[in-house]
Amino acid sequence: QVQLVESGGGLVQPGGSLRLSCAASGSIFSSYLMGWYRQAPGKQRELVAVIAGSNRTDYADSVKGRFTISRDNAKNTVYLQMNSLKPEDTAVYYCNAIYQTYTYWGQGTQVTVSS
């Protein structure tokens, strides 16, 4: 069982920045495919960014050039640096880990972009 704990959400003005963190349990973190998803009210959960153990990354078109996903395998942590935030980025952000046939989710952290 993998435990994922997100932190770093909050209220920020449009154009501002936030960094989300997700700490994972387990001794094989470097083998996990890690991702960030988000779900806005009334909408389906959507992929924001993923990072493989090789550090290969992929992003949703809506966040390319603004968000950066990274990982620190020594700390079992994945990050999402969010810059130039827009009101439409408002959502609950979830950390996700995939290993072989197993998928794990964090509890989510609220990000609100508003003036």
C-alpha positions in Angstrom: 0.0 0.0 0.0 1.3 3.5 -0.9 0.3 6.5 1.1 0.3 9.9 -0.7 0.0 13.1 1.2 -0.4 16.4 -0.7 0.4 19.9 0.7 0.8 23.4 -0.6 -2.6 24.4 -1.8 -4.3 27.6 -0.9 -5.7 30.9 -2.2 -3.7 32.9 -4.7 -4.4 35.9 -6.9 -4.5 35.5 -10.7 -0.9 35.6 -12.0 0.5 34.2 -8.8 2.4 31.0 -8.0 2.0 28.0 -5.8 4.0 24.8 -5.4 2.3 21.6 -4.5 4.1 18.7 -2.9 3.2 15.1 -2.6 5.1 12.8 -0.2 4.9 9.1 -0.9 5.5 6.1 1.2 7.4 3.0 0.0 10.9 2.1 -0.9 10.5 1.9 -4.7 9.3 5.5 -5.3 11.7 5.9 -8.2 9.8 3.2 -10.0 6.4 4.9 -9.7 4.8 6.9 -12.5 3.7 10.0 -10.6 1.1 12.4 -11.7 -1.0 15.4 -10.7 -4.7 15.5 -11.6 -7.3 18.1 -10.8 -11.1 18.3 -10.5 -13.1 21.5 -10.6 -16.7 21.7 -9.3 -19.1 20.0 -11.7 -16.3 18.7 -13.9 -14.5 15.4 -14.4 -11.1 14.8 -13.0 -8.4 15.6 -15.5 -4.7 15.0 -15.9 -2.5 17.9 -15.3 1.1 16.5 -15.6 2.9 13.2 -15.2 6.6 12.3 -14.6 8.2 8.9 -15.1 11.0 7.4 -13.1 13.2 8.5 -16.0 12.1 12.1 -15.4 10.3 12.1 -18.7 7.3 14.5 -18.4 4.0 15.3 -20.1 1.5 18.1 -19.6 -2.0 19.0 -20.4 -2.1 21.6 -23.1 -3.9 24.0 -20.7 -0.9 24.2 -18.4 2.1 23.8 -20.8 4.6 26.6 -20.2 3.1 27.5 -16.8 3.3 24.4 -14.7 6.4 22.2 -14.0 6.3 18.7 -12.5 9.5 17.4 -10.9 10.5 14.7 -8.5 13.1 14.1 -5.8 13.5 10.3 -5.4 15.7 10.7 -2.3 12.8 12.4 -0.6 10.0 10.3 -2.1 8.4 13.5 -3.2 6.8 14.9 -6.4 6.2 18.6 -6.9 4.0 20.7 -9.1 5.3 24.3 -9.6 2.4 26.4 -10.8 3.1 29.9 -12.2 0.9 32.4 -14.0 -2.2 30.9 -12.3 -5.6 31.6 -13.8 -9.0 31.5 -12.2 -9.7 28.4 -14.4 -6.9 26.6 -12.5 -9.2 26.5 -9.5 -9.7 22.9 -8.5 -8.9 20.2 -6.0 -5.5 18.8 -7.0 -4.8 15.1 -6.5 -1.5 13.3 -6.5 -1.4 10.0 -8.2 1.0 7.1 -8.3 1.0 4.1 -10.6 3.1 1.0 -10.1 2.6 -2.1 -12.3 -1.2 -2.7 -12.0 -1.7 -0.6 -8.9 -3.0 3.0 -8.7 -2.9 5.2 -5.6 -4.5 8.6 -4.9 -3.9 11.3 -2.3 -6.6 13.0 -0.5 -6.4 16.2 -2.6 -5.5 19.8 -1.9 -7.6 22.8 -2.8 -6.2 25.5 -5.1 -8.3 28.6 -5.5 -7.2 31.4 -7.9 -9.2 34.5 -7.2 -8.8 38.2 -6.7 
